[in-house]
Amino acid sequence: MFPADVLEDASRLIDTLRARRRLLATAESCTGGLVSSAITAVAGSSDVFFGGFVTYANGAKSGMIGVDAELIEHHGAVSEAVAHAMADGVVRTTGVDLAVSVTGIAGPGGGSPQKPVGLVYIGIASVYDAPRVERHTFGEIGRDEVRLASLRAALRMLQEAAG
């Protein structure tokens, strides 16, 4: 179901989290649960994976993980501020050690000059380190490719945060 490199990255992440006794959760918008799915595709992921939220709609971001609706209205759902709030909201809601958030515009529609198709923000929140958000501009490479590139970037960021 996933490319071999994605499963290898997910497996390496699980091993790192297990060794450090850390628990992970996710909040995903444009990836629709791909990060959670890639992690749970690896046997033994239940040792380190708490669960995930698919917060596709703005109301889900607010209602499920506590993202301030005014923040979304002011910055837009696809923004650094919202990616940060999503990851932080997962840590606060679940009590996990580490969380990742993904919000973006996978396309083919929905983009604008300010926020083009392929723009994705990935946030990391941790009880051990300062939060961080990366901005990615994958371009109009196709919906599936934007989602896959976002998954790969999220796994890389999680590995860096866990390690």
C-alpha positions as CSV (number, residue, x, y, z in Angstrom):
1,M,0.0,0.0,0.0
2,F,2.9,2.4,0.8
3,P,6.2,2.8,-0.9
4,A,9.0,0.9,0.7
5,D,10.8,4.0,1.8
6,V,7.7,5.3,3.7
7,L,7.4,2.0,5.6
8,E,11.1,2.0,6.4
9,D,10.8,5.6,7.7
10,A,7.7,4.7,9.8
11,S,9.5,1.6,11.2
12,R,12.5,3.6,12.1
13,L,10.3,6.2,13.8
14,I,8.5,3.5,15.8
15,D,11.8,2.0,16.9
16,T,13.1,5.4,18.0
17,L,9.9,6.2,19.9
18,R,9.9,2.8,21.6
19,A,13.5,3.2,22.7
20,R,12.7,6.7,24.2
21,R,9.4,5.5,25.6
22,R,7.5,8.3,23.8
23,L,3.9,8.3,22.7
24,L,2.7,9.9,19.4
25,A,-0.5,11.2,18.0
26,T,-1.5,13.0,14.8
27,A,-3.8,15.7,13.5
28,E,-4.2,15.6,9.7
29,S,-6.1,17.7,7.2
30,C,-4.9,17.4,3.6
31,T,-3.3,14.0,4.2
32,G,-6.6,12.6,5.5
33,G,-5.0,10.1,7.9
34,L,-2.1,9.0,5.7
35,V,0.5,9.6,8.4
36,S,-1.5,7.6,10.9
37,S,-2.1,4.9,8.3
38,A,1.6,4.6,7.4
39,I,2.6,4.3,11.1
40,T,0.0,1.7,11.9
41,A,1.0,-0.3,8.8
42,V,4.0,-1.3,10.8
43,A,3.6,-4.2,13.3
44,G,4.2,-3.1,16.9
45,S,3.1,0.5,16.3
46,S,0.6,0.2,19.1
47,D,3.5,0.5,21.5
48,V,4.0,4.1,20.6
49,F,1.0,5.3,18.6
50,F,-1.9,6.8,20.6
51,G,-4.1,7.7,17.7
52,G,-4.9,10.3,15.2
53,F,-7.4,13.0,14.3
54,V,-8.5,13.7,10.8
55,T,-9.5,17.3,11.1
56,Y,-10.4,18.1,7.5
57,A,-13.1,20.7,8.2
58,N,-12.3,23.8,10.1
59,G,-15.0,22.8,12.6
60,A,-13.2,19.6,13.3
61,K,-10.0,21.5,14.0
62,S,-11.8,23.6,16.6
63,G,-14.1,20.9,18.0
64,M,-11.8,18.0,18.2
65,I,-8.4,19.5,19.1
66,G,-9.3,23.0,20.3
67,V,-7.9,25.2,17.5
68,D,-9.4,28.7,18.1
69,A,-11.9,29.4,15.3
70,E,-10.8,33.0,15.3
71,L,-7.2,31.9,14.6
72,I,-8.5,29.9,11.6
73,E,-10.6,32.9,10.4
74,H,-7.7,35.3,10.7
75,H,-4.9,33.2,9.2
76,G,-6.7,30.6,7.2
77,A,-6.7,26.8,7.8
78,V,-3.6,26.5,5.7
79,S,-1.1,28.6,7.7
80,E,1.8,28.3,10.1
81,A,-0.3,29.5,13.0
82,V,-3.0,26.8,12.5
83,A,-0.4,24.0,11.9
84,H,1.2,25.0,15.2
85,A,-2.2,25.2,17.0
86,M,-3.2,21.8,15.6
87,A,-0.1,20.0,16.9
88,D,-0.3,21.8,20.2
89,G,-3.9,20.9,20.5
90,V,-3.2,17.2,20.0
91,V,-0.6,17.2,22.8
92,R,-3.0,19.1,25.1
93,T,-6.0,16.9,24.2
94,T,-4.3,13.5,24.4
95,G,-1.4,14.0,26.8
96,V,1.0,12.4,24.3
97,D,4.7,13.3,24.2
98,L,4.9,14.1,20.5
99,A,2.4,15.2,17.9
100,V,2.5,16.1,14.2
101,S,0.0,18.2,12.3
102,V,-0.5,18.5,8.5
103,T,-2.6,21.2,6.8
104,G,-2.3,22.2,3.2
105,I,-3.8,22.5,-0.3
106,A,-3.4,19.2,-2.2
107,G,-5.3,20.3,-5.2
108,P,-6.1,20.2,-8.0
109,G,-8.3,23.2,-7.0
110,G,-8.5,25.4,-3.9
111,G,-5.3,27.4,-4.4
112,S,-4.8,31.1,-4.7
113,P,-1.8,33.4,-5.5
114,Q,-1.2,33.7,-1.8
115,K,-1.7,30.0,-1.1
116,P,-1.1,28.0,-4.2
117,V,-1.8,24.3,-4.7
118,G,0.9,22.3,-3.1
119,L,1.4,24.6,-0.1
120,V,1.6,22.5,3.1
121,Y,2.4,23.3,6.6
122,I,3.6,20.6,9.0
123,G,3.8,21.2,12.7
124,I,5.5,19.4,15.5
125,A,4.7,19.8,19.2
126,S,6.5,18.0,22.0
127,V,6.6,18.1,25.7
128,Y,10.4,17.9,25.4
129,D,11.2,20.6,22.8
130,A,10.0,23.9,21.4
131,P,7.3,23.5,18.7
132,R,8.2,24.1,15.1
133,V,6.4,24.4,11.8
134,E,7.8,23.8,8.3
135,R,6.4,25.4,5.2
136,H,6.5,23.2,2.0
137,T,5.7,24.3,-1.5
138,F,5.4,21.0,-3.4
139,G,3.8,22.7,-6.5
140,E,1.1,21.4,-8.7
141,I,2.5,17.8,-8.9
142,G,-0.9,16.2,-8.5
143,R,-3.1,15.5,-5.4
144,D,-1.7,12.1,-4.6
145,E,1.8,13.3,-5.0
146,V,1.3,16.3,-2.7
147,R,-0.2,14.0,-0.1
148,L,2.7,11.5,-0.4
149,A,5.3,14.3,-0.2
150,S,3.6,15.6,2.9
151,L,3.6,12.2,4.5
152,R,7.4,11.8,3.8
153,A,8.1,15.2,5.2
154,A,6.0,14.5,8.3
155,L,7.8,11.3,9.0
156,R,11.1,13.0,8.6
157,M,10.2,15.8,11.0
158,L,8.8,13.3,13.5
159,Q,12.1,11.3,13.4
160,E,14.1,14.5,14.0
161,A,11.9,15.4,16.9
162,A,11.9,11.9,18.4
163,G,15.6,11.4,18.0
